[in-house]
Structures are given as C-alpha cells and as structure tokens.
Amino acid sequence: MLSCLLSPSGTYQKTSSGTMEIRAAASGQSLQAYARTVLARDVAEPTLADAAAAARRTARSDVTASDVLAAVDDGRAGR
C-alpha cells in the first residue's frame, strides 16, 4: 500500500505505509498517534522562509560598522 506524505518543502512524496508503521511501532505508538506526533513536530518549527521573514522584521538598519566594532571591543574588554 502506498500513501502520500507532505514533505517540509510542501510537496507530496509517495512512501510505503510500512515505513510509518515500523516507525510507529518502534516508538510504541499507534500509526495515528505517530502521524500526529510527526505533524505536530513539523509544524512546531518555523520554516526557513518564516525564520527569514522574522529576521527581516527585527533587523535594525541603523547599526553601523563602527557600532559593531565597538561592541566587539567592549566584549573583548569584558573578558
């Protein structure tokens, strides 16, 4: 029997249902519980695009090279 899984890239991949059944059994879970665990784990992590968007939202454009060098110097002085 073949089933389809949604990969992290958002595309569907055909996989043998036996693979998931084996992994579910190895984890001591039913197939349904294992699938729920896998999906929950997948959606708990931001995608690369989400992480990049968050970085762009929080990035400051007013930091100069002098600011960075001063912060490095301050860090080294604190050692």
C-alpha positions, 0 to 999 in steps of 0.5 A: 500500500502506498500513501502520500506524505507532505514533505517540509518543502510542501510537496507530496512524496509517495512512501510505503505505509510500512515505513510509518508503521515500523516507525510507529511501532518502534516508538510504541505508538499507534500509526495515528498517534505517530502521524500526529506526533510527526505533524505536530513536530513539523509544524512546531518549527518555523520554516526557513522562509518564516525564520527569514521573514522574522529576521527581516522584521527585527533587523535594525538598519541603523547599526553601523560598522563602527557600532559593531566594532565597538561592541566587539571591543567592549566584549573583548574588554569584558573578558 
